[in-house]
């Protein structure tokens, strides 16, 4: 167990719940080691506030790019007027983001990430968590994020990444869902399985900078990208 601290409440007490199931592990072709860290990424939660490891990775990345080294509530106090677009609920981080008065939450199926209903350069920060892998054209989804964020604004997100593999589409393969086993809802259908080259989609979408920010390797990584 790493010396992990919850960046939302400061606790060092965590609880692990099983998150993967055999069929998904088989579909993803995960080794035992890969299944273990993906399970940790999705199933480890802060005992005190309930924040998941992937949500903590996202919070850590947001604070990092805005220069906050304390806890996420401190970031919120320092940036009370930040215009945030949250695409789908960003995991357990949503309950913090919703307290920021200028946050807009838009969720599937009411929103099409490939055609966001917002003006150019209308947001300061775009946030999504484990959403991009469900978008039919993820590069177009990222283009839309860059379109609606202001110049030098940030797009911060998480995706489930298998660091020892390369990104691959699931086109032509049997349906695979990230949802309640054995099947999830249609919006949980996996379109892309992400690997170590996930950053290339950010650049293809027009990003000027892409940071891979580590809270814990390899289970807790987040991406922070922006246009210039």
Secondary structure, DSSP 8 states (H G I E B T S, - for coil): ------TTT----EEE-----HHHHHHHT--HHHHHHHHHHHHEEETTT--BHHHHHHHHHHHHHHT--S-HHHHHHHTTT--EEEES--GGGHHHHTTSTTEEEE-TTT--TTS-SS-TT-EEEEEEES-GGGSTTHHHHHHHHHHHEEEEEEEEEE--B-TTS--EE-TTS---BSSSTT---GGGB--EEB-TTTHHHHHHTT-SEEEEEEEETTTEEEEEEE--
